[in-house]
Amino acid sequence: MSKYTDAKILIIEDEPQINRLIELVLISGGYYRIRKAYDGKEALDIIKTNKPDLVLLDVMLPEIDGFELCKIIKQDSDLQSIQVIMLTARKMEEDILAGFENGAIDYISKPFSNKVLLARIKAHLENCGVNYSSKKYKNIILDNEKKTVKINEKIINLTRFEFKILYTLMSNIGIVFSRSTLLQNLRGDEGFEISERAIDVQIVNLRRKLGDSGKDIETIRGAGYRLKEE
């Protein structure tokens, strides 16, 4: 499985069946950090609160159309690193040019080949040069390929579930994750069922193993957990 399957991908498509189909294609390709939106305004709210690495963007959207949304993304210095792939049934040359002029990096017409879609996504994630294999927070270094965590060069032995929680928090510093959201990530592991209450146990164990660094995992009452902003 490619390290780029750790990328955060947002699907923006107003047709629920197509939105779900794209989600299933991504899941089949190993992607698991997937969000979905059904109109331009909802999508922009998600983008601003939980910035994705790549957006699959339909042109014909309620509230804010795809071209305008792409333009907004690319004109914002905090968001312009997001890779935008336009997905649409429109095939006219002027529409394709409009997508590129507004900052899209690719344009795929519907109906599309699942294999082609996955190949284009992988290629663009590789080309944007983001390193998904390694994360650093203060004195914690997490290597996602080797599945190791070090604090001041000392290896910290974590279970795979503790590792996934830490990876999620380190990938989204300052973002609050509810127990149910963390649970969704953990349930991707085959043959393991875990309750929301068991998330608390995982967090307690993770904090203990991280020692003083564990204090940076904050409990937000009634909401969930987050890694304190540096």
Residue pairs with C-beta under 8 A, 6 or more apart in sequence:
1 30
2 30
2 122
3 132
3 133
3 144
3 145
4 122
4 125
4 126
4 132
5 29
5 30
5 31
5 32
6 33
6 132
6 144
6 167
6 171
7 31
7 33
7 52
7 53
7 54
7 125
7 130
7 132
8 33
8 35
8 50
8 51
8 52
8 53
8 54
8 171
9 26
9 31
9 33
9 34
9 35
9 52
9 53
9 54
9 55
9 56
9 121
10 34
10 35
10 36
10 37
10 43
10 46
10 47
10 52
10 54
10 55
10 56
11 19
11 22
11 23
11 26
11 34
11 35
11 36
11 37
11 56
12 36
12 37
12 38
12 40
12 43
12 55
12 56
12 57
12 58
12 61
12 66
12 69
13 19
13 22
13 36
13 38
13 56
13 58
13 87
14 38
14 39
14 58
14 60
14 61
14 62
15 58
16 38
18 58
18 110
19 36
19 38
22 56
22 87
22 117
23 34
23 36
25 114
25 117
25 118
26 34
26 118
26 121
27 34
28 114
28 118
29 118
29 121
29 122
31 121
32 185
32 188
35 46
35 50
35 52
37 43
37 46
38 62
39 61
39 62
39 63
39 64
40 61
40 62
40 63
40 64
40 65
40 66
40 68
40 69
41 63
41 64
42 63
43 55
43 57
43 61
43 64
43 69
44 64
44 69
44 72
46 52
47 55
47 73
47 79
47 82
48 79
49 175
50 172
50 175
51 78
51 79
51 82
52 82
53 82
53 83
53 125
53 128
53 130
54 82
54 83
54 84
54 85
54 121
54 124
54 125
55 73
55 82
55 83
55 84
55 85
56 85
56 87
56 121
57 66
57 69
57 70
57 84
57 85
57 86
57 87
57 104
58 66
58 86
58 87
58 88
59 65
59 66
59 67
59 86
59 87
59 88
59 90
59 95
59 99
60 66
60 88
60 89
60 90
61 69
64 72
66 86
66 88
66 99
67 98
67 99
67 102
68 102
70 84
70 86
70 99
70 102
70 103
70 104
71 102
71 103
72 79
73 79
73 80
73 82
73 84
73 103
74 80
74 84
74 102
74 103
80 103
81 128
83 105
83 124
83 125
83 128
84 103
84 104
84 105
85 104
85 105
85 106
85 107
85 108
85 120
85 121
85 124
86 99
86 104
86 106
86 107
86 108
87 108
87 110
87 112
88 95
88 107
88 109
88 110
89 109
89 110
90 109
91 109
96 107
99 107
100 107
105 124
106 120
106 124
108 116
108 117
108 120
132 144
133 143
133 144
133 145
134 141
134 142
134 143
134 144
134 145
135 141
135 142
135 144
135 167
135 170
135 171
136 142
137 170
137 173
137 216
137 227
137 230
138 213
138 216
138 230
139 151
139 152
139 213
140 149
140 150
140 151
140 166
140 170
140 210
140 213
141 149
141 150
141 151
142 148
142 149
142 163
142 166
142 167
142 170
143 149
143 150
144 167
147 160
147 163
148 155
149 155
149 156
149 158
149 163
149 166
150 156
151 210
151 211
151 213
156 209
156 210
157 209
158 166
158 206
158 209
159 205
160 189
161 186
161 189
161 192
161 194
161 202
162 202
162 205
162 206
162 209
164 185
164 186
164 189
165 182
165 185
165 186
165 199
165 202
165 203
165 206
166 206
166 210
168 177
168 182
168 185
169 177
169 217
169 225
169 226
169 227
170 227
172 226
172 227
173 226
173 227
173 228
173 229
173 230
174 226
174 227
174 228
174 229
175 226
176 220
176 223
176 224
176 225
176 226
177 224
177 225
177 226
178 223
178 224
179 196
179 197
179 199
179 200
179 224
180 196
181 224
182 199
182 224
182 225
183 194
183 195
183 196
183 199
186 192
186 194
186 199
186 202
187 193
187 194
194 202
203 217
203 219
203 225
206 214
206 217
207 214
207 215
207 217
208 214
210 217
216 227
216 228
217 225
217 226
217 227
217 228
218 225
218 226
218 227
218 228
219 225
220 226
